[in-house]
Amino acid sequence: MTDQTTRQSDAPSFAELFTPKLVTVLREGYGLAQLRTDAVAGLTVAIVALPLSMAIAIASGATPAQGLYTAIVGGFLVSLLGGSRFQIGGPAGAFIVLVAATVAQHGMEGLILATFLSGVMLTVVGFLRLGTFIKFIPFPVTVGFTAGIAVIIFASQVKELLGLTLEHEPGALLEKIPTLWAARGSLTPEALAVSLATVAIILGLRRWRPHWPGMLIGVGLAAAATGVLNLPVQTIGTKFGGIPSSLPSPHLPPLSTAAILAVLPAAVSFTLLGAIESLLSAVVADGMTGRRHRSNCELVAQGAANIGSSLFGGFCVTGTIARTATNIRAGGHGPVAGLLHAFFILLFMLVAAPLASYIPLAALAGVLAVVAWNMIEKPAIAILVRSGWGEATVLGATFFLTIFRDLTEAIVVGLALGSVLFIHRMSQTTEVAADSAFVGQDEADMANPRGEYHEERAANPDVVIYRITGALFFGATASIGSVLDRIHDTHKALIVDFSAVPFLDSTGANMIEGLAHKAQKQGVALWLTGATRDIQRVLVTHGLKRPLVQYAATVDASLTHVRGGTQSDQETN
């Protein structure tokens, strides 16, 4: 009871779990110096997020204005309520595939409703404290689906990169490739030149002037060249009519049972991917800063951000690794930098919205091409391929299913394969061995020291002792059970030592219960030794109580009882 009370008192309170990091930072003391560093970091992140938000929105089948709404409202709420000091929220490239598919299937109203429902789900998941479990996605799965998404993003931008004319562009990659090839004759040299120049500027500045905002400079120069030279390429103005200079009035998406059921699968996909992306980004931020985020608080904030984004006509919000890392490198002190990043993007809409009309779509496609290339974690892929067939299989399955099937299916299958691989490896680490009475080496030396002589064990040759090492769970019970079943009615007692067992599940307990009944039928006493309180509780719950089994703290203690019982039997006879 004392241990249980101690564990309960050590558990964090509700306030400790869900207090936003903004409150924590303000409590620590926040002055003009911190505000100055956060303002610089917020402006830096806004400069990166501005072209990226519009590019992601266009690639997703939404308008550039919706990308800005998402960055402003969603980014503000993530920083206001989030459990990470440095997290920057907004539209993410990982969602392009899902968002585009939702728009194609359910229209813009369906996308907004799915975003709203996803926000509700994320909030519930956070309050149920499930954030810890979401972080258990295997590394090969995250690398695989991220690389798959990058390939799909690049494929979706080929049309704009080359300035192709298409009546209809298929969503599936296998259908898209022949369609793009058939339209190769409509290539626009000016669009290709703009996209290549944008990519060259971004990569060149990243190498020679890494602190300069390469994406914004590349898009800005492309827009200036398009306007001055009157290039025959599509721009935000020619396709979307520009962007508004203010936020729209908030309103709820149309709610009906039929509409909710129709977009529910998309909402679940948004929730799963949003939780993974945001917590992964928070973990990266922790690694860069040495801080610790509150995962469940972060999920609640992501839920609120998605709800808020949908109310203003935006779409999916999540934590973004690139913008979060930019915030840290720019010297961001806390969540105020994220709040200011949203304010600066809003300021751009209020002041410079007409200038966005000149931005060529080929330039934004160039931005996304760079983003797609950066999303592919080349060193991680090389490491996983060299790590063995298991990791390579999980990586490859997730990657190819993402490209050719569906992102949700890829994550589920990848997680299943990763779990099977983990179970297989854990089962190999669990073993059972007979505990010999003493080592039969006459000559002992430093390399082969003589084992301790146990008089009780040597005096009871009919006592069988087995020591289990490792977790006794469903993946290991078959091999362990086959060894333990080798008992005969000639044995007086069977001792199973649990002192090296850190975990026992119901399957393992059920196997021990079957062993106990078999031993009882054969007249063999079963002793369980060294079990921790938690393991003993599981065993008792499965019916392993006296007189079916006996418990002892150590093997020696059980041997003392067995020897005493054997002597009593002999005296009685």
C-alpha positions, -999 to +999 in steps of 0.1 A: +000+000+000+029+023+008+045+018-026+012+024-044+006+056-024+041+068-032+036+061-070+003+080-069+019+110-051+047+111-076+023+112-106+020+148-120-012+167-113-037+179-140-023+214-137+013+202-142+003+182-173-018+208-190-003+242-180+008+259-213+045+266-216+037+303-221+025+304-185+057+286-174+079+311-193+061+341-179+063+328-143+101+324-148+103+362-154+099+378-188+114+411-196+124+434-225+155+414-234+135+382-238+109+401-259+136+415-282+150+380-289+115+366-294+106+394-318+137+387-339+130+349-339+093+355-347+101+377-377+126+352-390+101+323-387+074+345-404+097+352-433+101+314-438+065+306-432+050+332-455+059+317-489+057+281-475+022+285-462+009+297-495+028+270-514+015+242-492-021+255-495-019+256-533-004+221-535-032+209-512-059+221-535-067+251-512-062+288-518-030+307-507-052+328-485-063+296-466-027+288-461-021+322-445-053+318-423-040+284-411-005+299-402-020+329-385-048+314-364-033+279-360+002+292-353-011+316-327-031+290-308-003+264-308+021+289-292-006+302-268-017+269-254+010+244-264+032+223-242+065+231-260+085+263-256+096+265-292+069+248-313+058+267-344+024+255-358+010+260-392+003+241-425+027+213-431+039+195-462+032+162-447-006+170-450-006+178-487-015+143-498-043+139-473-057+174-477-057+172-515-075+139-514-101+152-490-107+183-512-111+161-543-135+138-525-155+161-503-149+196-515-137+226-494-165+224-470-157+188-463-120+197-457-130+224-432-154+200-414-127+173-413-102+198-398-128+208-372-135+171-362-097+164-361-093+193-337-120+178-314-103+144-316-068+158-308-082+176-278-099+144-265-067+124-271-047+150-252-071+151-222-071+113-222-033+115-218-026+093-248+002+114-261+028+092-246+016+062-267+015+082-299+053+088-296+059+051-298+057+051-336+088+032-348+115+053-364+115+034-397+078+042-400+083+079-396+113+079-420+094+058-445+061+078-447+080+111-446+101+101-476+069+088-494+051+120-488+082+139-502+080+119-534+043+126-538+048+163-531+074+166-558+052+147-582+024+171-575+046+201-584+059+188-617+030+204-636+038+239-621+076+234-623+074+228-660+044+250-668+024+221-683-012+225-694-035+197-682-073+194-683-072+170-653-043+158-632-048+124-615-041+121-579-026+086-579+011+085-588+009+056-613-018+075-632-001+109-628+032+099-645+018+089-679-005+120-679+024+143-672+044+126-699+016+130-724+015+167-717+052+173-722+046+192-754+029+220-735+060+228-714+065+265-708+102+275-709+096+306-689+079+286-661+108+262-661+133+290-659+115+306-630+113+274-610+149+265-616+161+300-607+140+299-575+156+266-565+191+278-574+186+310-553+173+290-523+201+265-524+228+290-532+218+313-503+216+283-480+252+275-488+268+310-489+244+330-468+227+305-445+212+332-423+194+349-451+157+340-458+164+321-491+128+311-497+114+346-494+142+361-515+138+335-542+100+340-544+104+378-542+129+379-570+108+356-591+078+378-586+097+409-595+111+393-627+076+381-637+061+415-632+090+435-649+095+411-678+058+403-682+065+366-683+037+343-695+035+322-664+006+316-640+007+337-608-014+339-576-033+368-592-041+351-624-053+319-608-067+330-574-073+367-579-048+376-552-053+372-514-076+392-491-061+419-468-079+407-437-091+376-419-126+364-426-153+363-399-153+330-379-181+306-386-188+269-379-187+245-408-220+229-417-227+201-393-249+172-401-247+135-394-243+125-430-215+151-435-197+140-404-198+103-413-186+111-448-154+130-437-148+109-405-120+087-421-102+119-433-106+134-398-091+103-382-061+105-407-056+142-399-056+133-362-031+105-364-007+124-387-011+156-368-003+140-335+027+122-349+041+153-366+035+177-337+050+154-311+079+145-333+086+182-339+085+188-301+109+159-295+133+175-320+130+208-302+138+191-269+169+175-284+181+209-297+175+228-264+177+203-236+141+212-225+111+188-221+077+193-236+043+183-222+030+159-248-006+158-238-008+196-233+007+199-268-020+177-283-047+198-266-032+229-282-030+212-316-067+203-312-076+239-303-055+252-332-073+229-357-107+240-344-097+276-346-082+272-381-114+256-394-136+284-379-116+309-401-117+288-432-082+273-428-072+236-428-049+212-409-025+227-384+005+208-369+039+214-354+064+220-381+099+207-376+116+231-401+100+263-387+104+251-351+142+246-357+144+280-374+128+295-343+154+279-320+184+288-343+171+324-344+173+326-306+136+322-297+132+323-259+097+309-256+062+308-270+060+345-275+082+341-306+054+318-320+027+344-312+047+371-329+054+349-359+016+347-364+013+385-359+039+393-385+021+371-411-011+389-403+007+422-407+018+411-442-018+404-451-030+437-439-002+458-456+012+438-485-015+416-498-016+431-533+020+422-538+012+385-535-007+386-568+026+388-587+041+356-571+044+330-599+032+295-591+064+281-606+083+298-579+062+283-551+066+250-568+103+255-566+100+261-529+080+229-524+106+210-545+133+221-520+110+212-491+104+177-506+141+171-510+147+182-474+120+159-461+138+128-473+161+119-444+189+105-465+214+096-437+186+080-417+175+058-446+211+047-452+215+038-415+182+018-415+191-001-446+224-011-431+208-020-398+193-052-411+164-068-429+139-059-402+143-022-403+147-022-441+115-041-445+095-017-423+110+013-440+103-001-475+068-012-468+059+022-453+075+041-482+059+022-510+025+020-494+026+057-489+033+063-525+011+037-542-017+031-516-027+054-487-008+072-459-031+058-432-027+023-445+011+028-447+013+039-411-009+010-398+010-016-418+044-001-408+034+000-372+022-036-374+054-048-390+075-028-365+056-044-336+061-079-350+098-072-354+099-059-318+080-090-305+104-113-324+134-097-309+120-095-274+111-132-275+147-140-284+160-121-254+138-141-230+152-174-220+148-201-194+177-222-180+180-250-155+197-236-124+224-262-116+232-271-081+269-265-083+296-262-110+313-295-116+347-280-123+375-294-100+401-269-112+389-233-107+408-203-119+401-166-125+387-173-159+364-201-147+357-196-110+340-224-092+303-218-085+289-217-050+280-251-036+243-253-025+239-280+001+201-279-001+200-282-039+226-310-039+206-329-013+174-327-034+181-342-068+144-345-074+139-307-072+140-290-106+149-253-107+144-230-136+154-194-139+135-172-164+154-142-177+137-114-196+101-103-202+076-132-200+050-120-225+030-136-253+059-136-278+080-157-255+055-181-238+057-208-265+094-214-262+094-209-224+064-231-219+079-260-239+108-261-215+088-258-183+065-286-194+093-311-191+083-322-156+076-358-145+058-373-116+091-385-103+100-349-093+092-337-058+091-300-066+095-275-095+109-241-086+105-213-112+126-182-103+111-148-115+138-126-100+151-117-135+116-112-150+108-074-154+074-079-169+047-105-171+016-102-193-017-122-191-005-148-217+026-155-196+005-158-165-019-181-182+010-204-193+022-206-157-013-214-146-014-243-170+019-255-157+006-253-121-024-275-129-002-300-147+022-301-118-007-306-093-020-336-113+014-352-112+019-345-075+047-320-080+048-289-058+053-257-078+072-229-061+074-194-076+102-173-063+116-138-067+084-123-081+080-086-077+047-073-061+033-063-095+042-097-111+028-116-081-004-095-084-008-106-121-002-143-111-027-142-083-053-126-106-049-156-129-057-180-101-021-188-090-029-189-053-021-213-025-024-243-024-021-245-062+013-228-060+036-217-032+055-184-031+089-176-017+112-146-018+143-166-030+152-200-044+170-208-011+140-201+009+118-224-012+145-251-010+144-249+028+106-255+027+109-283+002+137-300+022+117-297+054+086-312+037+107-341+023+122-349+057+087-349+073+074-373+046+104-397+052+098-396+090+061-403+085+069-433+063 
